[in-house]
Amino acid sequence: MDVILLIARLLFVFLFIGSAFGHLTQATAMAGYAGAKGVPSPKLAVQASGVAMLVGGLSILLGIWGDLGALIIAVTMVVTAVMMHAFWKEADAQAKQMEMINFNKALSLAGGALAFYALFHWDIVEWAITGPLFN
């Protein structure tokens, strides 16, 4: 079971670490999209979310205070869902559907992060560098 959980950690953080590099290396381009969605200080928000995804993803992957990393990812995903995928603001049916799908994906990722939080918090995770921060 330990190997399965390690594989789950690898697969889960793959998205966040990859996205973090995109946010940090293409912040100006991504800021235009975030600004169009009404995000205040869009470039700073893109960079901050990139740092949050990188720190949270590496924390879960390496098991360095993985509970904290999981909470960082969960909060980032909930904020992203609300700020970037506000389907209730869309008038066009197709745009509304796409935003609803992305909103639900972001909330699902937040749920997965909370599951990892519980696993780290209960110190169930093997191959972790540290124990949980919140105990």
RADACOR-V916380 format. One record per residue. N is the residue number from 1. RES is the residue in three letters. PSI is psi in whole degrees, 0 to 359 (NA if undefined). OMEGA is omega in whole degrees, 0 to 359 (NA if undefined). D_FIRST is the distance of its C-alpha to the first C-alpha in Angstrom with 1 decimal. Layout:
BEGIN
<<N/RES/PSI/OMEGA/D_FIRST> <N/RES/PSI/OMEGA/D_FIRST>>
END
This chain:
BEGIN
<<1/MET/329/180/0.0> <2/ASP/322/180/3.8> <3/VAL/320/179/5.4> <4/ILE/317/180/5.1> <5/LEU/323/176/6.4> <6/LEU/317/177/8.7> <7/ILE/320/178/9.9> <8/ALA/318/178/10.6> <9/ARG/315/179/12.5> <10/LEU/313/181/14.4> <11/LEU/321/182/15.4> <12/PHE/315/185/16.4> <13/VAL/345/180/18.6> <14/PHE/314/180/20.1> <15/LEU/316/186/22.6> <16/PHE/318/181/23.6> <17/ILE/319/176/24.2> <18/GLY/317/179/26.2> <19/SER/324/180/28.1> <20/ALA/315/179/28.9> <21/PHE/321/176/30.6> <22/GLY/317/179/32.6> <23/HIS/321/185/33.6> <24/LEU/330/181/34.8> <25/THR/342/181/36.5> <26/GLN/38/186/38.1> <27/ALA/321/182/38.8> <28/THR/314/180/42.4> <29/ALA/317/181/41.7> <30/MET/332/180/38.9> <31/ALA/327/178/41.3> <32/GLY/317/179/43.7> <33/TYR/316/180/41.3> <34/ALA/321/178/40.1> <35/GLY/322/178/43.8> <36/ALA/335/178/44.6> <37/LYS/358/178/42.1> <38/GLY/15/179/43.9> <39/VAL/127/178/41.5> <40/PRO/147/183/43.7> <41/SER/62/190/43.8> <42/PRO/320/181/41.8> <43/LYS/317/178/41.4> <44/LEU/321/179/40.3> <45/ALA/319/178/37.9> <46/VAL/315/180/36.4> <47/GLN/317/180/36.1> <48/ALA/319/178/34.6> <49/SER/326/176/31.9> <50/GLY/316/178/31.2> <51/VAL/317/180/30.8> <52/ALA/317/179/28.6> <53/MET/322/179/26.2> <54/LEU/311/181/26.2> <55/VAL/312/180/25.7> <56/GLY/317/180/23.1> <57/GLY/315/179/21.2> <58/LEU/324/179/21.4> <59/SER/316/178/20.5> <60/ILE/315/183/17.2> <61/LEU/311/185/16.5> <62/LEU/343/182/17.6> <63/GLY/36/175/16.5> <64/ILE/103/186/20.2> <65/TRP/56/182/20.8> <66/GLY/331/177/18.1> <67/ASP/318/177/19.3> <68/LEU/315/179/22.8> <69/GLY/320/179/21.8> <70/ALA/321/177/20.0> <71/LEU/322/177/23.3> <72/ILE/315/179/25.4> <73/ILE/316/182/23.7> <74/ALA/313/180/24.0> <75/VAL/317/179/27.7> <76/THR/318/181/28.5> <77/MET/323/178/27.2> <78/VAL/316/178/29.3> <79/VAL/318/178/32.3> <80/THR/316/180/31.9> <81/ALA/312/184/31.8> <82/VAL/316/185/34.9> <83/MET/322/188/36.9> <84/MET/341/186/36.2> <85/HIS/47/182/35.5> <86/ALA/79/184/38.1> <87/PHE/332/182/38.5> <88/TRP/347/179/41.0> <89/LYS/350/185/43.4> <90/GLU/137/177/43.6> <91/ALA/323/181/46.7> <92/ASP/130/184/45.9> <93/ALA/318/181/43.7> <94/GLN/317/178/41.8> <95/ALA/320/178/41.2> <96/LYS/316/180/40.1> <97/GLN/316/180/37.6> <98/MET/318/179/36.1> <99/GLU/324/178/35.9> <100/MET/319/178/34.3> <101/ILE/312/180/31.6> <102/ASN/325/175/31.0> <103/PHE/312/180/31.2> <104/ASN/323/177/28.6> <105/LYS/315/181/26.2> <106/ALA/319/178/26.8> <107/LEU/325/177/26.1> <108/SER/319/177/22.9> <109/LEU/323/176/21.7> <110/ALA/320/177/22.9> <111/GLY/318/176/20.8> <112/GLY/320/178/17.6> <113/ALA/321/178/18.7> <114/LEU/327/175/19.3> <115/ALA/318/176/15.8> <116/PHE/323/176/14.7> <117/TYR/312/181/17.5> <118/ALA/318/180/16.2> <119/LEU/317/178/12.8> <120/PHE/317/182/14.8> <121/HIS/319/180/17.6> <122/TRP/5/176/15.6> <123/ASP/40/180/14.3> <124/ILE/337/187/10.6> <125/VAL/126/174/10.0> <126/GLU/168/179/9.7> <127/TRP/48/175/12.1> <128/ALA/143/182/14.7> <129/ILE/321/178/18.4> <130/THR/170/170/19.6> <131/GLY/185/179/18.7> <132/PRO/149/175/19.6> <133/LEU/316/181/23.3> <134/PHE/113/184/23.9> <135/ASN/NA/NA/23.3>>
END
